[in-house]
Amino acid sequence: MKALIVDDEARVRKAVRLLVDWEAHQIEEILEAGNGNEAIGLIRQEKPALVIMDMMMESGSGLELMTWVDEFAGSTKFIVVSGHNDFDFVRQTVRHGGIDYILKPIEPDMINSAVSKAVSAWRAEEAERSHRQHQSLRLNEIKPIFGEKLLSALIDDKVNAEASLRRLIHDGIIPPDIKISRLLLVQTDSGNNPLLRRFGGDSELLYYAIVNICNEFLQQQGTGIAFRYWGGPPEIAILLWEPHESVTSLISRMNQGIFLTLQFRMHFGISTPGAFPAHLPAGRVEAAEALLRRNLLRHEDYCHFAGAESGRGAGASAGGGTDAGAGTRKGPGAMLGGKQLDKRENAVPLSFADVQEDWRMAVISGTPEALTAAAQHWTQELSRRGVVTPQMLNDWKADALLMRSRLVREALGSRAANVLAELEHGDQQNPSPQPSGYSFSLFAWRDWSLAFMQQLSRALTDRQQKERNPMTEIVKYIEQNYPSDLSLQEVAGKFQVSREYVSRRFKQEYGINFSDYIVSVRIEKAKLLMQNPGLKLAQISEMIGFHDVKYFSKVFKKHTGHSPKDYRDQAAH
């Protein structure tokens, strides 16, 4: 077992090392970090069972760290050691699942007692996780794919729905007397790499485990069945009929089972109750829309109701009755970062049009300060208004891409296509967070928006600088005037640069000097003209700027290895 001590003072970390009886708690390895950001990296890499942290640190505070631990490393237990007797700090520690809040100076008995409690809790949960993982391999005894496809047919296959229903009743998968039912959809996130890695990257195996955990609770009371929905994108559906408890209470218990096994909690979209099986197609649409409309800032709400029930904040039965207060946190006391959400949720949701001009000006300016301020302002406004939904984020992404396309086309005109293609390739290297993922972080979206604007600003600046490069215009001038007796002095004067600048840039960009470049252009033009058998060499020589045909032949042979006559003969054959 590993433990991590996080404090920005080395003497405090040393004191904790000395005061805790690590051997008695069977902790073999003790790690240290000087701030919250460093701790996150160590937790990802080392996966300690216990974190002992300070609350006030310069880089990555204890509050940010415990929020991250609660969301992304839920099996890790943490203890706060702080010199601040602040009730809000204590409340946040309890809210995020902290084991204890200990004031400095540290007393040996107190910290050892807290470590003992944390280790015991971790071992108990680890044993429960192991038990559930073992059970999940033996669950789901119905013929999985066949049964799931019959259940899916009730939702999306009108032709075979009646036959599927008869077979499901005959096989005892669902009871024959269902009148009213609900359909639930479990949020799945194909981009959750940490969770997928635990299943060897096999998303189907992950869905199988979630279905089995849900069915363990549903089959205890015979009130529903979870299954993999085969009628569209990867989804886990739950058909629920006449439960003996509220929907929110049932979901809360299923989520606890999922958390103990996977260290993640799932979001559930819940349809209105309706006649079975006629209401199931509409129920699936309702449940999917409920997930798209869920408020991502309410991290602890996992039940998302469709229709009129979405504002109740209460449990509900399959038949439509309610059981107030069951399951998830609701009501006027709902908090985010210590601030009430309810009043803010009445504010007008933020649209991309509200910040589009900020983004556009930041991209055009290209300064790090303006780009950072635009990204920060966006996420601050999202938080201030209190409502962010997956649907809003999808719309935001679409609007941001549209703004990018317009800005590039306005700035570059006919040259925009190549730049847009490069930017789209960059999108693959810097994908946005999943709008419908298991977890939501304003910081992740802030970082994505900053990278999005930086990439766009660089693309525009690089292309415009390239177009402002005098060498581009000089080369274009030579291409148009190569038959003339161009001199280095003449060209430098025309473009208001020095002779030395022109000479140096030709060497840097083309590896040859100015006069050799003009000759190479003339020779290439001569090759094209030689394809016309009606033109004599003397005419071609004059047309490309050589007034002596013998000199032209000498220069041509030096550059191509062939005389003009031999070159023309070879080209003809």
HUFENHU-V257581 format. One record per residue. RES is the residue in one small letter. SS is DSSP state (H for helix, E for strand, L for the rest). PHI is phi in whole degrees, 0 to 359 (none if undefined). D_FIRST is the distance of its C-alpha to the first C-alpha in Angstrom with 1 decimal. Layout:
res = {RES | RES}
ss = {SS | SS}
phi = {PHI | PHI}
d_first = {D_FIRST | D_FIRST}
This chain:
res = {m | k | a | l | i | v | d | d | e | a | r | v | r | k | a | v | r | l | l | v | d | w | e | a | h | q | i | e | e | i | l | e | a | g | n | g | n | e | a | i | g | l | i | r | q | e | k | p | a | l | v | i | m | d | m | m | m | e | s | g | s | g | l | e | l | m | t | w | v | d | e | f | a | g | s | t | k | f | i | v | v | s | g | h | n | d | f | d | f | v | r | q | t | v | r | h | g | g | i | d | y | i | l | k | p | i | e | p | d | m | i | n | s | a | v | s | k | a | v | s | a | w | r | a | e | e | a | e | r | s | h | r | q | h | q | s | l | r | l | n | e | i | k | p | i | f | g | e | k | l | l | s | a | l | i | d | d | k | v | n | a | e | a | s | l | r | r | l | i | h | d | g | i | i | p | p | d | i | k | i | s | r | l | l | l | v | q | t | d | s | g | n | n | p | l | l | r | r | f | g | g | d | s | e | l | l | y | y | a | i | v | n | i | c | n | e | f | l | q | q | q | g | t | g | i | a | f | r | y | w | g | g | p | p | e | i | a | i | l | l | w | e | p | h | e | s | v | t | s | l | i | s | r | m | n | q | g | i | f | l | t | l | q | f | r | m | h | f | g | i | s | t | p | g | a | f | p | a | h | l | p | a | g | r | v | e | a | a | e | a | l | l | r | r | n | l | l | r | h | e | d | y | c | h | f | a | g | a | e | s | g | r | g | a | g | a | s | a | g | g | g | t | d | a | g | a | g | t | r | k | g | p | g | a | m | l | g | g | k | q | l | d | k | r | e | n | a | v | p | l | s | f | a | d | v | q | e | d | w | r | m | a | v | i | s | g | t | p | e | a | l | t | a | a | a | q | h | w | t | q | e | l | s | r | r | g | v | v | t | p | q | m | l | n | d | w | k | a | d | a | l | l | m | r | s | r | l | v | r | e | a | l | g | s | r | a | a | n | v | l | a | e | l | e | h | g | d | q | q | n | p | s | p | q | p | s | g | y | s | f | s | l | f | a | w | r | d | w | s | l | a | f | m | q | q | l | s | r | a | l | t | d | r | q | q | k | e | r | n | p | m | t | e | i | v | k | y | i | e | q | n | y | p | s | d | l | s | l | q | e | v | a | g | k | f | q | v | s | r | e | y | v | s | r | r | f | k | q | e | y | g | i | n | f | s | d | y | i | v | s | v | r | i | e | k | a | k | l | l | m | q | n | p | g | l | k | l | a | q | i | s | e | m | i | g | f | h | d | v | k | y | f | s | k | v | f | k | k | h | t | g | h | s | p | k | d | y | r | d | q | a | a | h}
ss = {L | E | E | E | E | E | L | L | L | H | H | H | H | H | H | H | H | H | H | L | L | L | L | L | L | L | L | L | E | E | E | E | E | L | L | H | H | H | H | H | H | H | H | H | H | H | L | L | L | E | E | E | E | L | L | L | L | L | L | L | L | H | H | H | H | H | H | H | H | H | H | H | L | L | L | L | E | E | E | E | E | E | L | L | L | L | H | H | H | H | H | H | H | H | H | L | L | L | L | E | E | E | E | L | L | L | L | H | H | H | H | H | H | H | H | H | H | H | H | H | H | H | H | H | H | H | H | H | H | H | H | H | H | H | H | H | L | L | L | L | L | L | L | H | H | H | H | H | H | H | H | H | H | H | H | H | L | L | L | L | H | H | H | H | H | H | H | H | H | H | L | L | L | L | L | L | L | L | L | E | E | E | E | E | E | E | L | L | L | L | L | L | H | H | H | H | H | L | L | L | L | L | H | H | H | H | H | H | H | H | H | H | H | H | H | H | H | H | H | H | H | L | L | E | E | E | E | E | E | L | L | L | L | L | E | E | E | E | E | E | L | L | L | L | L | L | H | H | H | H | H | H | H | H | H | H | H | H | H | H | H | H | L | L | L | L | L | E | E | E | L | L | L | E | E | L | L | L | L | H | H | H | H | H | H | H | H | H | H | H | H | H | L | L | L | L | L | L | L | L | L | L | E | E | E | L | H | H | H | H | H | L | L | E | E | E | L | L | L | L | L | E | E | E | L | L | L | L | L | L | L | L | L | L | E | E | L | L | E | E | L | L | L | H | H | H | L | L | L | L | L | H | H | H | L | H | H | H | H | H | H | H | H | H | H | L | L | H | H | H | H | H | H | H | H | H | H | H | H | H | H | H | H | H | H | L | L | L | L | H | H | H | H | H | H | H | H | H | H | H | H | H | H | H | H | H | H | H | H | H | H | H | H | H | H | H | H | H | H | H | H | H | H | H | H | H | H | H | H | L | L | L | L | L | L | L | L | L | L | L | L | H | H | H | H | H | H | H | H | H | H | H | H | H | H | H | H | H | H | H | H | H | H | H | H | H | H | H | L | H | H | H | H | H | H | H | H | H | H | H | H | L | L | L | L | L | L | H | H | H | H | H | H | H | L | L | L | L | H | H | H | H | H | H | H | H | H | H | H | H | L | L | L | H | H | H | H | H | H | H | H | H | H | H | H | H | H | H | H | L | L | L | L | L | L | L | H | H | H | H | H | H | H | L | L | L | L | L | H | H | H | H | H | H | H | H | H | H | H | H | L | L | L | H | H | H | H | H | H | H | H | H | L}
phi = {none | 245 | 230 | 234 | 256 | 238 | 200 | 278 | 249 | 297 | 294 | 291 | 300 | 295 | 297 | 297 | 304 | 282 | 279 | 273 | 274 | 299 | 296 | 295 | 268 | 59 | 257 | 270 | 230 | 245 | 252 | 225 | 218 | 268 | 199 | 294 | 295 | 296 | 297 | 301 | 298 | 292 | 296 | 301 | 278 | 261 | 52 | 292 | 281 | 225 | 235 | 251 | 231 | 276 | 266 | 253 | 223 | 291 | 243 | 85 | 289 | 298 | 296 | 296 | 293 | 292 | 298 | 295 | 300 | 298 | 272 | 245 | 222 | 299 | 280 | 284 | 265 | 223 | 236 | 262 | 242 | 219 | 268 | 249 | 272 | 250 | 300 | 296 | 297 | 298 | 298 | 294 | 298 | 295 | 301 | 267 | 87 | 295 | 281 | 200 | 235 | 248 | 272 | 281 | 290 | 280 | 264 | 305 | 298 | 293 | 287 | 292 | 296 | 294 | 296 | 299 | 296 | 294 | 296 | 297 | 296 | 296 | 295 | 296 | 292 | 296 | 294 | 294 | 299 | 297 | 296 | 291 | 297 | 293 | 295 | 297 | 288 | 253 | 272 | 60 | 280 | 290 | 298 | 303 | 292 | 297 | 297 | 294 | 288 | 295 | 295 | 296 | 297 | 298 | 267 | 233 | 232 | 298 | 295 | 257 | 299 | 294 | 294 | 297 | 297 | 300 | 293 | 297 | 291 | 299 | 277 | 76 | 284 | 229 | 285 | 278 | 250 | 288 | 251 | 239 | 213 | 238 | 244 | 247 | 244 | 265 | 297 | 242 | 227 | 292 | 264 | 279 | 297 | 302 | 289 | 296 | 300 | 293 | 248 | 64 | 77 | 266 | 294 | 296 | 292 | 297 | 299 | 300 | 294 | 295 | 301 | 296 | 296 | 299 | 293 | 300 | 277 | 292 | 282 | 299 | 250 | 63 | 247 | 174 | 211 | 261 | 203 | 279 | 280 | 257 | 268 | 187 | 300 | 305 | 215 | 250 | 247 | 230 | 267 | 239 | 223 | 39 | 290 | 272 | 212 | 294 | 298 | 296 | 294 | 297 | 296 | 301 | 290 | 296 | 296 | 295 | 296 | 296 | 296 | 298 | 271 | 248 | 61 | 225 | 249 | 256 | 263 | 239 | 270 | 235 | 283 | 288 | 289 | 201 | 299 | 263 | 264 | 300 | 278 | 300 | 301 | 293 | 297 | 296 | 298 | 298 | 295 | 295 | 292 | 297 | 293 | 292 | 262 | 293 | 278 | 291 | 282 | 265 | 298 | 262 | 266 | 247 | 255 | 233 | 272 | 269 | 63 | 297 | 289 | 299 | 262 | 287 | 64 | 225 | 288 | 210 | 270 | 299 | 276 | 107 | 289 | 239 | 224 | 302 | 83 | 279 | 89 | 253 | 288 | 219 | 80 | 293 | 271 | 301 | 235 | 217 | 61 | 83 | 241 | 287 | 267 | 304 | 295 | 292 | 291 | 276 | 290 | 292 | 301 | 285 | 252 | 295 | 301 | 293 | 237 | 303 | 293 | 300 | 297 | 297 | 293 | 295 | 296 | 294 | 294 | 75 | 279 | 303 | 295 | 293 | 294 | 296 | 296 | 294 | 294 | 293 | 298 | 301 | 290 | 295 | 294 | 302 | 293 | 296 | 280 | 85 | 224 | 222 | 241 | 304 | 297 | 298 | 294 | 299 | 295 | 299 | 300 | 298 | 292 | 296 | 294 | 294 | 300 | 300 | 299 | 296 | 295 | 293 | 292 | 294 | 280 | 243 | 59 | 292 | 270 | 289 | 302 | 295 | 294 | 297 | 297 | 295 | 293 | 295 | 295 | 296 | 301 | 289 | 280 | 232 | 292 | 287 | 300 | 289 | 301 | 249 | 287 | 296 | 235 | 227 | 223 | 298 | 296 | 295 | 289 | 298 | 296 | 296 | 297 | 295 | 296 | 299 | 290 | 298 | 297 | 295 | 297 | 297 | 298 | 292 | 295 | 300 | 292 | 291 | 295 | 298 | 288 | 278 | 297 | 300 | 297 | 300 | 288 | 296 | 297 | 298 | 296 | 296 | 301 | 273 | 233 | 302 | 291 | 282 | 276 | 283 | 242 | 299 | 296 | 297 | 293 | 300 | 294 | 299 | 257 | 57 | 230 | 279 | 300 | 296 | 298 | 297 | 298 | 295 | 293 | 295 | 295 | 291 | 269 | 238 | 75 | 224 | 276 | 301 | 293 | 294 | 295 | 297 | 299 | 297 | 295 | 296 | 294 | 297 | 294 | 298 | 300 | 293 | 293 | 293 | 288 | 266 | 294 | 281 | 262 | 278 | 300 | 296 | 294 | 298 | 302 | 292 | 294 | 261 | 106 | 261 | 270 | 237 | 295 | 293 | 295 | 302 | 297 | 295 | 293 | 299 | 294 | 297 | 276 | 249 | 85 | 226 | 288 | 304 | 296 | 297 | 299 | 295 | 297 | 296 | 295 | 291 | 262}
d_first = {0.0 | 3.8 | 7.0 | 10.5 | 13.7 | 16.8 | 20.3 | 23.4 | 24.2 | 22.6 | 23.7 | 21.8 | 18.5 | 19.4 | 20.2 | 16.9 | 15.2 | 17.7 | 17.9 | 14.4 | 13.6 | 10.0 | 10.6 | 12.0 | 9.2 | 6.9 | 4.9 | 5.7 | 6.7 | 9.0 | 11.2 | 14.6 | 17.2 | 20.8 | 21.7 | 20.9 | 22.0 | 19.8 | 16.8 | 17.7 | 17.8 | 14.4 | 12.9 | 15.0 | 14.0 | 10.3 | 9.4 | 7.0 | 6.4 | 8.5 | 11.6 | 14.0 | 17.3 | 21.0 | 23.6 | 26.4 | 25.8 | 28.4 | 26.8 | 24.8 | 24.9 | 22.3 | 24.3 | 24.2 | 20.4 | 19.8 | 22.4 | 20.7 | 17.2 | 19.2 | 21.1 | 19.0 | 15.3 | 16.0 | 12.8 | 11.1 | 12.0 | 13.9 | 15.9 | 19.1 | 20.5 | 24.1 | 27.5 | 29.3 | 30.3 | 31.1 | 31.4 | 30.9 | 27.5 | 26.5 | 27.9 | 26.1 | 22.7 | 23.6 | 25.0 | 21.9 | 19.7 | 18.4 | 17.2 | 19.4 | 21.8 | 22.1 | 25.2 | 25.5 | 26.2 | 22.8 | 23.2 | 20.6 | 21.0 | 20.7 | 17.5 | 15.8 | 17.2 | 16.0 | 12.4 | 12.8 | 14.5 | 12.0 | 9.1 | 12.0 | 13.2 | 10.1 | 10.0 | 13.7 | 14.0 | 11.7 | 14.1 | 17.0 | 16.3 | 16.1 | 19.3 | 21.1 | 20.4 | 21.9 | 24.8 | 25.6 | 26.5 | 29.2 | 30.7 | 33.6 | 36.2 | 39.2 | 40.4 | 38.1 | 40.2 | 43.6 | 42.6 | 41.1 | 44.2 | 46.4 | 44.5 | 44.7 | 48.4 | 48.9 | 47.9 | 49.5 | 52.0 | 55.1 | 57.0 | 54.6 | 53.0 | 55.4 | 54.9 | 51.1 | 51.2 | 53.4 | 51.0 | 47.9 | 49.8 | 51.1 | 47.6 | 46.3 | 43.8 | 45.4 | 47.8 | 51.6 | 52.2 | 50.1 | 52.3 | 50.0 | 46.7 | 44.3 | 42.4 | 38.9 | 37.3 | 33.5 | 32.6 | 31.3 | 30.2 | 30.8 | 29.4 | 25.8 | 24.3 | 20.6 | 21.4 | 23.9 | 21.6 | 19.5 | 22.9 | 24.0 | 26.3 | 28.3 | 29.4 | 31.4 | 28.3 | 26.6 | 29.9 | 30.0 | 26.6 | 27.7 | 31.0 | 29.6 | 27.4 | 30.5 | 32.7 | 30.5 | 31.6 | 35.1 | 36.1 | 35.2 | 38.3 | 40.2 | 40.7 | 39.7 | 38.2 | 35.9 | 36.8 | 36.7 | 39.9 | 41.8 | 44.6 | 43.3 | 40.2 | 36.8 | 36.5 | 35.1 | 37.7 | 37.9 | 41.3 | 41.4 | 44.2 | 44.9 | 41.4 | 41.2 | 39.3 | 39.4 | 38.1 | 35.7 | 34.3 | 33.8 | 32.2 | 29.8 | 28.7 | 28.5 | 26.5 | 23.9 | 23.7 | 23.4 | 20.7 | 18.5 | 18.9 | 19.2 | 17.9 | 21.5 | 24.6 | 27.9 | 31.4 | 34.3 | 37.9 | 40.3 | 43.9 | 46.7 | 47.8 | 50.7 | 52.9 | 51.2 | 51.2 | 53.6 | 51.3 | 48.3 | 49.4 | 49.9 | 46.7 | 44.6 | 46.2 | 45.6 | 41.9 | 41.4 | 43.4 | 41.4 | 38.2 | 40.1 | 41.3 | 38.0 | 37.3 | 34.2 | 34.0 | 33.3 | 29.6 | 29.2 | 32.3 | 31.7 | 35.1 | 37.9 | 41.3 | 44.5 | 47.9 | 48.9 | 45.7 | 43.6 | 44.7 | 44.3 | 40.7 | 40.9 | 39.9 | 42.5 | 43.5 | 44.6 | 48.2 | 47.8 | 47.4 | 44.9 | 42.4 | 41.9 | 38.5 | 36.5 | 33.3 | 32.8 | 33.5 | 37.2 | 40.2 | 41.3 | 38.1 | 36.1 | 34.4 | 33.1 | 31.7 | 33.5 | 36.8 | 38.8 | 39.2 | 42.2 | 44.9 | 43.6 | 43.5 | 47.3 | 47.6 | 49.0 | 46.2 | 45.9 | 47.7 | 47.6 | 51.2 | 50.1 | 48.3 | 49.9 | 52.2 | 49.4 | 47.6 | 50.9 | 51.9 | 48.4 | 48.6 | 52.1 | 51.4 | 48.4 | 47.1 | 43.4 | 44.1 | 46.1 | 43.6 | 40.7 | 42.8 | 43.8 | 40.3 | 39.2 | 42.3 | 41.7 | 38.2 | 39.3 | 42.3 | 40.2 | 38.0 | 41.1 | 42.9 | 40.1 | 40.4 | 38.8 | 39.1 | 38.2 | 42.0 | 42.6 | 40.1 | 41.8 | 45.1 | 43.9 | 42.8 | 46.2 | 48.1 | 46.2 | 47.0 | 50.6 | 50.9 | 49.6 | 52.1 | 55.0 | 54.1 | 53.9 | 57.2 | 58.9 | 57.9 | 58.4 | 60.9 | 61.5 | 58.7 | 56.0 | 55.1 | 53.5 | 51.4 | 50.3 | 49.2 | 47.1 | 45.5 | 44.8 | 43.1 | 41.0 | 40.0 | 38.2 | 36.2 | 35.5 | 35.3 | 35.2 | 32.3 | 32.9 | 35.3 | 34.2 | 30.5 | 27.8 | 27.1 | 29.6 | 29.4 | 32.5 | 30.9 | 30.6 | 34.2 | 35.3 | 33.9 | 35.5 | 38.8 | 38.8 | 38.1 | 40.8 | 43.4 | 42.6 | 43.1 | 46.3 | 47.6 | 47.0 | 48.7 | 51.8 | 51.9 | 51.6 | 54.3 | 56.6 | 56.3 | 57.1 | 60.2 | 61.2 | 61.1 | 64.7 | 64.3 | 63.9 | 67.3 | 68.8 | 68.0 | 69.3 | 72.5 | 73.0 | 72.5 | 75.3 | 77.7 | 77.3 | 81.0 | 81.9 | 82.1 | 78.8 | 78.2 | 75.0 | 76.9 | 77.9 | 74.5 | 72.8 | 75.4 | 75.1 | 71.4 | 71.7 | 69.4 | 70.3 | 71.6 | 68.8 | 66.1 | 67.6 | 67.9 | 64.4 | 62.8 | 64.7 | 63.4 | 59.8 | 59.8 | 62.3 | 62.6 | 66.4 | 68.8 | 70.7 | 73.9 | 72.2 | 70.3 | 73.6 | 75.1 | 72.1 | 72.6 | 76.4 | 75.8 | 73.5 | 76.1 | 78.8 | 76.9 | 76.9 | 80.6 | 81.5 | 80.6 | 83.8 | 86.6 | 89.2 | 88.0 | 89.5 | 87.5 | 89.6 | 88.8 | 85.1 | 85.2 | 86.9 | 84.6 | 81.5 | 83.0 | 84.5 | 88.3 | 89.0 | 88.3 | 88.4 | 85.7 | 83.7 | 83.9 | 82.8 | 79.8 | 78.9 | 79.0 | 76.9 | 74.1 | 74.3 | 75.8 | 78.7 | 82.0 | 82.4 | 84.9 | 82.6 | 79.7 | 81.8 | 83.1 | 79.6 | 78.4 | 81.5 | 80.6}
